[in-house]
Amino acid sequence: MAWWNRGIDFVRSLYRFCTDRSGNFGMLTAILMVPLIGSAGVAVDFAHALSLRTQLYAAADAAAVGAISEKSAAAAAAMKMTSDGPISAGQDDARNIFVGQMQGELTASQVAVNVQVSRASNKLNSAVTFTASVPTTFMQIFGRKSVDISGTATAMFQTASFMDFYILIDNTPSMGVGATPADVAKMESKTPDTCAFACHVVSEAGVEDKNSYYNIARNNGVTLRVDVVRQATQKLTETAKTERASDNQFKMGVYTFGKKAEDANLTTISEPITDLAKVASYTNAVTLMSIPRQGYNNDQQTSFDNSLTQMNKIISTPGDGSTEAQPQKILFFVSDGVGDSKKSNCTKPKTGERCQEPIDISFCKTLKDRGVKIAVLYTTYLPLPKNSWYNTWIKPFQSEIPTKMQSCASPGLYFEVTPTQGITDAMQALFLKVIRTPRITS
């Protein structure tokens, strides 16, 4: 019976072993350890890959923006292109910037970069795409030796617009007034009739009157308003050279109301050209319109109507500024705002046929309706209380002059400057307001 008892004991022991649960947690933990460690390893490998992807995205962003920035080779090339298309210089720059900005353990040879830089109208577009394989550590347990990462960064740059500036300078006798109150006072003290205007008398035979008020001004160091405007125009060409994105971005032309009262028609000092140094040199010729004698033609030399009508014929159809062949057109108008001409439909009381009035803005509207922008610099018509002509004919509508000049201007492109020693700064500010500052968006 001993063997029977031993058999029963064995069966009982086997039953207890099979039904015992006290070691299951340890066994299950051992069984699950491999997938748990594997999952944590996968998370670590993916987090590492995402970190490198973020770093590469930063490099791609820098490359996309830097390749088409305002001073980039791509922007310069785009300004000279006559049609849309890819820009190889921008592609090379983008790659160089991308490599220079890379961080982490990946090398340039491990990252594939594709760059697209192109011009479409007046916009530059760039796209920097990267792909790379990041080696794994823990995932190799499952046979995964790398994780692929990729991304694309884009940027858009609006290039500077091409612009043609037509600078119309009022050089009629009223611009012969002293440039500042001090200049006005000096002229009044040096003339027998306390006249603040430096009339430039040159006979019809071309003989200059050495005793004219113009020469009194010159001999006594009086600066005239026309002098300041001339100097401000020349200074403006220097600003344009500094601000332009390429040598062909801006053209400038200069015009006056005429050289002499006997032929008071629009005079071209310089046609619009890109050689701004030449424009500045040509502008030396801007001087006060001469008259053959005091009161010539009843002093009717300032016809805004005629000048703006002629400018409307000179200024060709404006473009959108996207190319040199399609420039925007800007009339830069500098004047004291008082017309004095022979005119039938005068808005103010006339002396015979002589009409003295603020500018007729209908002639401005004709230009603006064609898409021409008008930038107006109003050189404040200084009150001349000692001058009977001013008190009788100009003072009654003095307050209307700036309102009309502002209405002539395109929205936001009006400046009034007084005293007139601020003309140079005002012209700079108005010019900078006209030109469009490029923007980058991504």
PEMONOR-V272481 format. One record per pair of residues at least 4 apart in sequence whose C-alpha atoms are under 8 Angstrom apart, sorted by the first residue. I is the first residue (numbers start at 1). GAP is how many residues later the second one is. D is the distance in Angstrom with one decimal. If there is no record, write none. Layout:
# PEMONOR-V272481
i: {I;I}
gap: {GAP;GAP}
d: {D;D}
This chain:
# PEMONOR-V272481
i: {1;2;3;4;5;6;7;8;9;10;11;12;13;14;15;16;23;24;25;26;27;28;29;30;32;33;34;35;36;37;38;38;38;38;38;39;40;41;41;41;41;42;42;42;43;44;44;45;45;45;45;45;46;46;47;48;49;49;49;49;50;50;51;52;52;52;53;53;53;53;54;55;55;55;55;56;56;56;56;57;57;57;57;58;58;59;59;59;59;59;59;59;60;60;60;60;60;60;60;61;61;61;61;61;62;62;62;62;63;63;63;63;63;63;63;63;64;64;64;64;64;64;64;64;65;65;65;65;65;65;65;66;66;66;66;67;67;67;67;67;67;67;67;67;68;68;68;68;68;68;68;68;68;68;68;69;69;69;69;70;70;70;70;70;71;71;71;72;72;73;73;73;73;74;74;74;74;74;75;75;75;76;76;76;77;77;77;78;78;78;79;79;79;79;79;79;79;80;80;80;81;82;82;82;83;84;84;84;84;85;85;85;86;86;86;86;87;87;87;87;88;88;89;90;90;91;91;91;91;92;93;94;94;94;95;95;95;96;97;98;99;102;102;106;106;106;107;108;110;110;111;111;111;111;112;112;112;113;113;113;113;114;114;114;115;115;115;115;116;116;116;116;117;117;117;117;118;118;118;119;119;119;120;120;121;121;122;122;122;122;122;122;122;123;123;123;123;124;124;124;124;125;125;125;125;126;126;126;127;127;127;127;128;128;128;129;129;129;129;130;130;130;131;131;131;131;132;132;132;133;133;133;133;134;134;134;134;135;135;135;136;136;136;136;136;137;139;139;139;140;140;153;154;155;155;155;156;156;156;157;157;157;157;158;158;158;159;159;159;160;160;160;160;160;160;161;161;161;161;161;161;161;161;161;162;162;162;162;162;162;162;162;162;162;163;163;163;163;163;163;163;163;164;164;164;164;164;164;164;164;164;165;165;165;165;165;165;165;165;165;166;166;166;166;166;166;166;166;166;166;167;167;167;167;167;167;167;167;168;168;168;168;168;168;168;168;169;169;169;169;169;169;169;169;170;170;170;170;170;170;170;171;171;171;171;171;171;171;171;171;171;172;172;172;172;172;172;172;173;173;173;173;173;173;173;173;173;174;175;175;175;175;175;176;176;176;176;176;176;176;176;177;177;177;177;177;177;178;178;178;178;178;178;178;178;178;178;178;179;179;179;179;179;179;179;179;179;179;180;180;180;180;180;180;181;181;182;183;183;183;183;184;184;185;185;186;186;187;187;187;187;187;187;187;187;187;188;188;188;188;188;189;190;190;191;191;191;194;194;195;196;197;197;198;198;198;198;198;198;198;199;199;199;199;199;199;200;200;200;200;200;200;200;200;200;201;201;201;201;201;201;201;201;201;202;202;202;202;202;202;202;202;203;203;203;203;203;203;204;204;210;211;211;212;213;214;215;216;217;217;217;217;218;218;223;223;224;225;225;226;226;226;226;227;227;228;228;228;228;228;229;229;229;229;230;230;230;230;230;231;231;232;232;232;232;232;233;233;233;233;233;234;234;234;234;234;235;235;235;236;236;236;236;236;237;237;237;237;237;237;238;238;238;239;239;240;240;240;241;241;244;244;245;247;248;248;249;249;250;250;251;251;251;251;251;252;252;252;252;252;252;252;253;253;253;253;253;253;253;254;254;254;254;254;254;254;255;255;255;255;255;256;256;256;256;256;257;257;257;257;257;257;257;258;258;258;258;258;258;259;259;259;259;259;259;259;260;260;260;260;261;261;261;261;261;261;262;262;264;265;265;266;266;269;269;269;269;270;270;270;273;275;276;277;278;279;280;291;292;294;295;296;297;298;299;299;300;300;300;300;300;301;301;302;302;302;302;303;303;303;303;304;304;304;304;305;305;305;306;307;308;308;308;309;309;310;311;312;312;312;315;317;317;317;318;318;318;318;318;318;318;319;319;319;319;319;320;320;320;321;321;321;322;322;323;328;329;329;329;330;330;330;330;331;331;331;331;332;332;332;332;333;333;333;333;334;334;334;334;335;335;335;335;336;336;336;336;337;337;337;337;337;337;337;337;337;338;338;338;338;338;338;339;339;339;339;339;340;340;340;340;341;341;341;342;342;342;343;343;343;344;344;346;346;346;346;347;348;348;348;349;349;350;350;350;351;356;356;357;357;358;358;358;358;358;359;359;359;360;360;361;361;361;361;361;362;363;364;364;364;364;365;365;366;367;367;367;367;368;368;368;368;373;373;374;374;374;374;375;375;375;375;375;375;376;376;376;376;376;376;376;377;377;377;377;377;377;377;378;378;378;378;378;378;379;379;379;379;379;380;380;380;380;380;380;381;383;383;384;384;385;385;387;388;389;389;390;390;391;391;392;394;397;399;400;401;402;402;403;404;405;405;406;406;409;409;410;413;413;413;414;415;415;416;417;417;417;418;418;422;423;424;425;426;427;428;429;430;431;432}
gap: {4;4;4;4;4;4;4;4;4;4;4;4;4;4;4;4;4;4;4;4;4;4;4;4;4;4;4;4;4;4;4;100;101;103;104;4;4;4;96;97;98;4;96;97;4;4;94;4;91;92;93;94;4;101;4;4;4;85;98;100;4;99;4;4;51;52;4;96;97;98;4;4;47;48;49;4;46;47;74;4;94;95;96;4;43;4;38;39;40;41;42;43;4;38;68;69;70;92;93;4;67;92;93;94;4;35;36;39;4;30;31;32;33;34;35;65;4;30;62;63;64;89;90;91;4;61;89;90;91;375;377;6;27;28;31;5;6;7;23;24;26;27;30;59;4;5;6;7;22;49;56;57;58;88;89;5;6;88;371;5;87;89;175;368;4;5;174;4;18;4;16;17;20;4;13;14;15;16;4;49;84;4;169;170;4;10;12;9;41;46;80;166;167;169;170;244;245;166;168;244;242;241;242;243;38;34;35;36;37;33;34;35;30;31;32;33;4;30;31;32;4;29;4;4;27;4;24;25;26;4;4;4;21;34;4;18;20;4;4;4;9;5;6;4;5;28;4;4;22;23;19;20;21;22;18;19;20;15;16;17;18;14;15;16;11;12;13;14;9;10;11;12;7;8;9;10;6;7;8;4;5;6;4;5;201;202;36;37;38;39;199;200;201;33;34;35;36;32;33;34;35;29;30;31;32;28;29;30;25;26;27;28;24;25;26;21;22;23;24;20;21;22;17;18;19;20;16;17;18;13;14;15;16;12;13;14;15;10;11;12;4;8;9;10;11;8;4;5;6;4;5;289;288;285;286;287;284;285;286;281;282;283;284;280;281;282;163;279;280;85;89;275;276;277;278;88;159;160;161;162;166;167;274;275;86;87;88;159;160;161;162;164;165;166;86;87;88;158;164;165;166;167;86;87;88;89;108;163;164;165;166;85;86;87;88;107;164;165;166;167;86;87;88;89;106;149;163;164;165;166;85;86;87;88;164;165;166;167;86;87;88;89;163;164;165;166;60;85;86;87;88;164;165;166;5;56;86;87;164;165;166;4;5;55;85;86;87;115;116;117;118;4;85;86;116;117;129;130;4;24;25;26;27;115;116;117;128;23;49;50;51;113;161;21;22;23;38;48;49;50;112;7;19;20;21;47;48;4;5;6;9;18;19;20;44;45;46;47;4;5;44;45;46;47;49;240;241;242;4;43;45;239;240;241;4;238;4;4;39;40;41;4;12;4;11;4;36;4;7;8;9;10;11;29;30;35;4;5;6;7;8;5;4;26;4;22;25;192;193;192;188;16;17;14;15;16;17;18;19;26;13;14;15;91;92;95;9;12;13;14;15;88;89;90;91;7;8;11;13;89;90;91;92;93;4;5;6;7;88;89;90;91;4;5;6;88;89;90;58;88;5;4;5;4;4;4;4;4;4;5;6;7;4;5;4;5;4;4;195;4;60;61;62;4;60;4;192;193;195;196;4;105;194;195;4;53;54;56;57;4;193;4;191;192;193;195;4;47;50;191;194;4;45;46;47;49;4;45;189;4;188;191;192;195;4;15;39;40;42;43;4;38;39;4;189;4;10;36;6;35;5;6;4;27;26;76;25;75;23;24;21;22;23;24;25;18;19;20;21;22;24;27;15;16;17;18;19;20;26;14;15;16;17;18;25;29;11;12;13;14;15;10;11;12;13;30;7;8;9;10;32;45;50;5;6;7;8;9;31;4;5;8;28;29;30;31;4;29;30;31;28;29;30;31;35;40;29;30;37;41;42;41;44;13;14;16;17;9;12;13;6;4;4;4;4;4;4;5;4;5;4;4;4;56;41;42;40;41;42;54;55;39;40;36;37;38;39;4;36;37;38;4;35;55;56;4;55;58;4;4;4;55;56;4;54;4;4;4;54;55;14;12;53;54;8;9;10;11;52;53;54;6;7;8;9;10;6;7;8;5;6;7;4;5;4;44;42;43;44;42;43;44;45;41;42;43;44;42;43;44;45;41;42;43;44;42;43;44;45;41;42;43;44;42;43;44;45;21;22;41;42;44;64;65;67;68;18;19;20;21;43;63;16;17;18;19;20;14;15;16;17;13;14;15;11;12;13;10;11;12;9;11;4;9;10;11;10;7;8;9;6;7;4;5;6;4;37;38;37;40;39;42;43;46;47;42;45;46;4;44;4;43;44;46;47;4;4;4;10;44;45;4;43;4;4;5;6;7;4;5;6;42;36;37;34;35;36;39;34;35;38;39;55;59;29;30;32;33;37;38;39;37;38;39;40;49;50;53;24;27;36;37;38;39;37;38;39;41;44;22;36;37;38;39;40;17;7;12;6;7;5;6;4;4;4;5;4;5;4;5;4;4;4;4;4;4;4;14;4;4;4;9;8;9;4;5;4;17;20;21;16;11;15;10;5;6;9;4;5;4;4;4;4;4;4;4;4;4;4;4}
d: {6.3;6.2;6.2;6.3;6.2;6.3;6.3;6.3;6.1;6.1;6.1;6.2;6.2;6.2;6.2;5.9;6.4;6.0;6.0;6.2;6.2;6.0;5.8;7.8;6.2;6.0;6.0;6.0;6.4;6.1;6.1;6.7;6.9;7.4;8.0;6.3;6.3;6.1;7.5;4.6;6.3;6.1;6.4;5.6;6.0;6.1;7.9;6.2;5.7;6.6;6.9;7.1;6.1;7.4;6.1;6.4;6.2;6.1;6.8;7.1;6.2;7.7;6.4;6.2;7.9;6.6;6.1;6.3;7.0;7.7;6.4;6.5;6.9;6.2;7.5;6.1;6.2;7.4;7.7;6.1;6.7;7.5;6.9;6.3;7.7;6.1;7.5;5.0;7.5;8.0;4.9;5.7;6.0;5.7;5.7;7.3;7.6;7.2;5.6;6.2;7.7;5.3;7.0;7.9;5.7;6.9;6.9;7.5;5.8;7.6;4.6;6.9;7.8;5.0;5.1;7.1;7.1;6.2;5.5;6.0;5.9;6.4;5.8;5.6;6.1;7.6;7.7;5.6;7.7;7.4;7.6;7.3;7.9;6.9;7.3;6.2;7.7;6.7;5.2;7.2;5.4;4.9;7.7;7.6;5.7;7.6;5.6;5.8;6.6;8.0;6.6;7.6;7.2;7.8;6.4;8.0;6.8;6.9;7.4;6.1;7.9;7.4;7.5;7.2;6.6;7.2;7.4;6.5;7.7;6.1;6.1;6.4;8.0;6.0;6.3;7.8;5.7;4.6;6.3;7.5;6.9;6.9;6.9;6.3;6.4;7.4;7.9;7.6;6.5;7.7;7.6;7.8;6.6;7.9;7.4;7.1;7.8;7.9;7.8;7.8;7.6;6.5;7.6;7.8;7.8;7.3;5.1;5.1;6.4;5.3;5.4;6.9;7.4;5.7;3.9;6.3;6.8;5.6;5.3;7.2;6.5;7.2;6.3;6.1;5.8;6.4;5.6;6.3;5.8;6.4;6.1;6.0;6.9;7.6;6.2;7.3;7.2;6.1;6.1;6.2;6.2;7.9;7.9;6.1;7.3;7.9;6.8;7.8;6.3;7.4;6.6;5.8;4.8;7.7;5.6;5.2;6.3;6.9;5.7;4.5;6.7;5.9;5.1;6.4;7.3;5.8;4.6;6.4;7.9;5.5;5.2;6.6;7.1;5.7;4.4;6.6;5.8;5.5;6.6;5.8;4.6;6.3;6.3;7.6;5.6;7.6;6.0;5.5;7.6;7.3;7.5;4.4;7.2;6.7;5.6;4.5;5.7;5.6;5.0;6.3;7.0;7.4;5.9;4.6;6.5;5.5;5.3;6.5;6.6;5.7;4.4;6.7;5.5;5.3;6.4;7.3;5.7;4.2;6.5;5.4;5.6;6.5;7.3;5.7;4.3;6.9;5.8;5.5;6.5;5.8;5.5;4.4;6.3;5.2;5.1;6.2;7.4;5.9;4.2;6.5;6.4;7.2;5.3;5.0;6.8;7.5;6.6;5.3;6.7;4.8;5.1;8.0;5.9;7.0;5.8;4.3;5.7;5.4;6.2;6.9;5.9;4.6;6.7;5.3;5.7;6.8;8.0;5.6;7.9;6.8;7.8;8.0;6.5;6.7;5.6;7.1;7.9;4.6;5.9;7.6;7.3;7.4;7.5;6.8;7.8;4.8;6.0;4.6;6.4;6.2;5.8;7.5;4.8;6.3;6.5;5.1;6.5;6.3;4.9;4.7;5.9;7.2;5.8;4.7;5.9;7.9;6.7;6.2;6.2;5.0;6.2;7.4;6.0;4.7;6.2;7.0;6.3;4.9;6.0;6.6;6.0;4.9;6.0;7.4;6.9;7.9;7.7;6.2;4.8;5.8;7.3;6.0;4.7;6.1;6.0;4.5;6.0;7.6;6.1;4.8;5.8;7.9;7.1;6.0;4.9;6.2;7.6;7.4;6.1;4.9;7.1;6.4;5.2;6.6;6.9;7.8;5.9;5.9;6.2;5.1;7.7;5.6;7.8;6.1;6.1;6.1;7.5;7.6;6.6;5.1;5.7;7.4;6.7;7.8;6.2;5.2;6.3;6.0;7.9;7.5;7.6;6.1;7.6;6.5;6.1;7.4;7.6;6.9;7.2;5.5;5.4;7.1;7.4;5.3;5.0;6.4;7.7;5.4;6.0;6.3;6.4;6.8;5.6;4.4;6.1;5.7;6.0;7.8;4.6;4.5;7.1;6.4;6.8;7.7;6.7;6.0;4.5;5.9;5.9;7.1;5.6;4.7;4.2;7.9;7.1;7.8;5.7;6.8;6.2;7.9;7.9;6.0;5.9;6.5;6.1;7.6;6.2;6.2;5.5;6.4;7.6;6.2;5.2;6.2;7.3;6.2;7.2;6.2;7.0;6.5;5.1;7.4;7.7;7.9;6.7;7.3;7.9;7.5;3.9;5.1;5.2;6.1;7.2;7.4;5.9;7.3;8.0;7.4;7.7;6.9;7.8;7.2;7.9;7.6;4.5;4.1;7.6;7.5;6.2;7.8;6.6;5.3;5.0;7.3;7.5;7.8;7.9;6.3;6.7;4.8;7.5;6.8;7.0;4.8;6.1;6.1;5.6;5.8;7.4;5.6;5.0;5.3;5.7;7.4;5.7;5.4;4.2;5.9;5.9;5.8;4.9;7.3;5.1;6.3;7.5;7.2;4.1;6.8;7.8;5.5;6.1;6.2;6.8;6.5;6.2;6.4;5.9;6.2;6.2;4.8;7.3;7.9;6.1;7.9;6.4;7.4;6.7;6.4;7.1;6.1;8.0;6.6;6.5;6.3;7.2;6.0;7.7;7.2;6.9;7.5;6.1;7.8;6.7;7.4;6.4;6.7;7.3;6.3;7.8;6.2;7.4;6.1;6.5;4.3;7.9;6.8;6.7;7.5;7.6;7.6;7.6;7.0;7.7;4.7;7.9;6.7;6.6;7.8;7.1;6.2;7.8;6.9;6.1;7.8;6.3;8.0;5.6;7.1;7.3;6.3;6.4;7.6;7.8;6.1;7.1;5.9;7.3;7.9;7.8;7.0;6.0;6.8;6.6;6.9;5.7;7.2;7.6;7.0;8.0;6.0;5.1;4.7;4.5;7.6;7.5;7.9;7.2;4.4;5.5;6.7;6.9;7.0;7.9;7.4;4.9;4.5;3.8;6.6;7.0;6.4;5.2;5.0;6.6;7.5;7.6;7.1;6.8;5.5;4.7;5.3;6.9;5.8;5.2;6.7;7.2;7.4;6.2;5.7;4.7;6.1;7.9;7.5;6.5;6.7;4.7;5.0;5.3;5.0;6.3;7.3;7.0;7.0;7.8;7.5;4.9;6.5;6.0;5.0;4.6;6.0;6.5;6.0;5.1;7.5;7.8;6.1;7.3;7.8;6.3;7.6;7.1;5.9;6.9;6.3;6.5;7.0;7.3;6.2;6.3;7.5;7.5;6.7;6.3;6.3;6.0;6.1;7.1;6.5;6.6;7.9;5.1;7.8;7.9;7.0;7.3;7.7;5.1;4.1;6.2;6.5;7.9;6.1;5.8;7.7;5.2;4.7;5.6;6.4;5.7;6.1;5.3;5.9;6.1;6.5;7.5;6.0;7.1;6.3;6.1;6.1;6.1;6.2;7.1;6.7;6.8;6.4;6.0;7.9;7.8;6.1;7.3;7.9;7.2;7.8;6.9;6.3;5.1;5.3;7.5;6.1;6.3;8.0;4.3;4.9;5.0;7.4;6.0;6.2;5.6;5.4;4.1;4.8;6.3;6.9;6.4;7.5;7.8;5.3;6.3;5.8;4.7;5.7;7.0;7.0;6.2;4.8;6.1;6.0;4.8;6.1;7.6;7.1;6.1;4.9;6.1;6.1;4.8;6.1;7.1;8.0;6.7;5.5;5.8;5.6;4.8;5.7;5.3;5.9;5.9;6.7;7.7;7.4;5.9;7.3;8.0;6.4;6.8;5.8;4.9;6.3;8.0;7.0;7.4;5.4;5.3;5.9;6.0;6.9;5.5;4.5;6.8;5.7;5.3;6.8;5.4;4.9;5.8;6.4;6.7;5.8;7.1;8.0;7.2;5.7;7.7;7.2;6.6;7.0;6.8;5.9;7.3;7.9;5.5;5.1;7.0;6.9;7.2;7.5;7.8;7.6;7.7;6.9;5.3;6.5;8.0;7.5;6.2;6.8;7.7;7.6;6.3;6.7;7.8;6.8;5.3;6.5;7.0;6.3;7.8;5.3;7.6;5.9;7.2;6.8;6.9;5.5;7.7;8.0;4.8;6.0;7.1;7.3;7.7;5.8;7.3;5.0;5.2;7.0;5.5;6.4;4.8;5.9;7.3;7.6;7.0;7.1;7.4;5.4;6.3;4.9;6.3;6.1;4.9;5.8;7.3;7.6;7.0;7.7;7.0;6.7;7.6;6.1;4.6;6.4;6.0;5.4;6.7;6.4;7.4;7.7;6.5;6.1;5.7;7.4;7.4;7.8;7.6;7.5;6.2;7.5;7.2;6.4;6.4;6.1;6.0;7.5;4.9;6.0;5.1;7.6;7.3;5.9;6.9;7.5;6.2;6.3;6.1;7.5;6.3;6.3;6.6;7.9;5.8;8.0;5.9;5.8;7.5;6.7;7.2;6.9;7.4;6.9;6.8;7.9;6.2;6.1;6.6;6.7;7.9;6.1;6.0;6.3;6.2;6.1;6.0;6.2;6.2;6.3;6.5;8.0}
